[in-house]
Amino acid sequence: MNKTAKSIVGLGAAVIVLGGGLAALMLTEPKDTENSESVSTSEESSEVYGSGIQLLKDEKTENGEGLVKSVTVTNSSDKLLVTMDKAPTEDSAATYTLTDYKDISLDTALVGTLANNATHMVTGSIVDEDCQNLAKFGLDKPKAEVEVKFQTGTVKKFRVGDEAPANSETYVMLDGENTVYTVATSYVANYSKTLYDFIEMTMLAEPPEESYPKINSLRIEREDIDYDIYLEYDKSSDDGKYSGGTSATHVMVEPTDAYLTVERSEAVTNGMFGLRASGIYAVHFNESKIAETGLKEPFCRVTMDCDDGNNYVLLLSEPFTDDNNKKCCYAMFEDGNVIYIVDIENAKWCTIMPIDITSRIMIGSYVWNITDLTVKTADTTEKFVIEAKDKNAENTKAEDFNVTKNGTAFDSERYRQFYGFLISASAEEFALDAEIPDTAPVASVEYTDSYMKKTIKIEFYDNTAMTALIAVDGKSKYICSKSYVDTLVENVKRIGTGEDYITTWK
C-alpha cells in the first residue's frame, strides 16, 4: 500500500468528523503526488546516459591528464604522424608538427588540434555498451583510426565513425572495447582531413611592420608580352622630401620609365607577401608533376629582391578555368616543394599591363625643382629660368623665387600657373612602339629638374583627328588628347599677354 493510501485509511474517522471540505482536500492529494512523481521521472529521463566521460585518460598520471608525445592518424586519404615540435613551458603550450612534412609551411594551429582534441574529448552519450554491429555506426570502416602516445608511454587508440543523427555528434569507439559513444563532432572532425588541409595557404608570410624589408626591385617576365615589366625602389622616398611624381615608393623602369600609382601598384610590388592560395595541387613532387602544371617553363616569372638579402622567385602557370568556372593558375616558388592553386585576382602579375599600374602624369617634377624650362610652338618660343632667392632655404612659395622669361624678369606666380597647366594633363595610354612622324612637333617642352639632375624633353605630334603622340627624349611613349595640345599652343600665346590660361579642354 502506498504512503498516500495509508494516510487516507488512517484519517478516515477524521474525514467523517471534519466534513466534506477536509474529505475533498484529502481525496485530491493522491493526484497531486502523482503529478510530482511524473515531473521527477521526466527530469530524470532528460539526463543523457553516459555523458561527460573523458575518453582518453593517461592512467599513469594522478589526474588522468597526460602530455601527448605523438599521434598517428590514418584516414581514407593519408597517414599522418604528428609529433611534438616544442615542449610546453610555463608561458606556452606544446606545439606539434607533421613529421614527414617539416620542410613545408604548415598550419600549426590546426595540426595541434590532432593532439589537443584527443585529450579533451568527452562523451555526449553511450549508445551501445556491447556493440555487435559496427557497420551500424560506421565503425567497421571508420573515417579515421587514431593512435595517441603519451609521454609516460601510455598508448590509446580510437575509431571515428559516422555522424549521429542529431546534436552535431559523431560515433567513436575505444580500441579493445565494444562500447559505442557519441562525442561532439568538433572533437573529431579534423582526423578525417587530408594532408593538404594542414598546409598553410599563405604562400609567403607577411613580415611584421617593424621588420618589413624594403623591396629593391620586382621584375615580371611573361610569355604573352615581348618585354619585361621592371619596377624599382625610388630612392627619393628615403629623404622625405617631395620631388614630384606620385607618393608610390617605386617607379617603373621597363618597358619605359614612369611613375606608379599607389592604389594600383602596391598589390604588384608588395603582393608576394601575404599571397594566399585557394588550394594545393601537389607536395614533394617530381619533375613530371612540375611539367604537368606548366611550371617547368612558366608562363610568368616574378622576381622580388629585398634589402634583407632575400630573393624570391615566384613561378606562375598560364591562367585556366577550374571546375567552379573560376580563373586560377598554378603557383610555386622556385626550388619549392608545394604547388599551389591561386585565384588569378590574387596573382595579378599574370595579367597586369604597364598602363594598369602607372600614373598618367606626363610631367611629374615639382614646380620649384625646375631650374629652366623652354616651351616651343610653331610660332613662339618661351624660355624660363628659375632661381631661389635664398638657395639654403627650403622654399615652396612663388614669392621665394626669381623667374625670368627670355632674359626678362617675369611674375613667378604667373609662371607657376602656367606650369600647373602643363602637369594637369594625363596620358590616355602608352604608345611604346609607335613610329614618330617625320614632321616637326606641334609643341615641345624641355626642362631641367635639379632634384633628379636631368633634363627631359617632351614633344607633341599629330597622331589622329582626336589624339596626339607624345615622345619623351626622342622615344615614343604616350597617347594623349589632341585638344590638350591645342590648348597648350593657345596658352603659350597667352603667357605674355596676362590673359587667364585655359584650364579645361575636351
Buried (B, 14 or more C-beta within 10 A) or exposed (E): EEEBEEBBEEBEEEBEEEEEEBBEEBEEEBEEBEEEEEEEEEEEEEEBEBEEBEBBBBEEBEEEEBBBBBBBBBBEEBEBBBBBBEEEEEEEEBBBBBEBBEEBBBBBEBBBBBBBBBBEBBBBBBBBEEBEEBEBBBBEEBBBBBBBBBBEEBEBBBBBBBBBEEEEBBBBBBEEEEBBBBBBBEBBBBBBBEBBBBBBBEBBEEBEEEEEBEBBBBBBBBEEBEBBBBBBBBEBBEEEEEBBBBEBBBBBBBBBBBBBBBEBBBBBBBBBBEBEBBBBBBBEBEEEBBEBBBBEEBBBBBBBBBEEEEEBBBBBBBBBEEEEEEBBBBBBBEEBBBBBBBBBEBBBBBBBEBBEBBBBBBBBBBBBBBBBBBBBBEEEEBBBBBEBEEEEEEBEEBEBBEBBBEEEEBEBEBBBBBBEBBBBBEBBEBBBEBEBEEEEBBBBBBBBBBBBEEEBBBBBBBBEEEBBBBBBEEEBBBBBBBBBBBBBBBBBEBBBEEEEBEEEBE
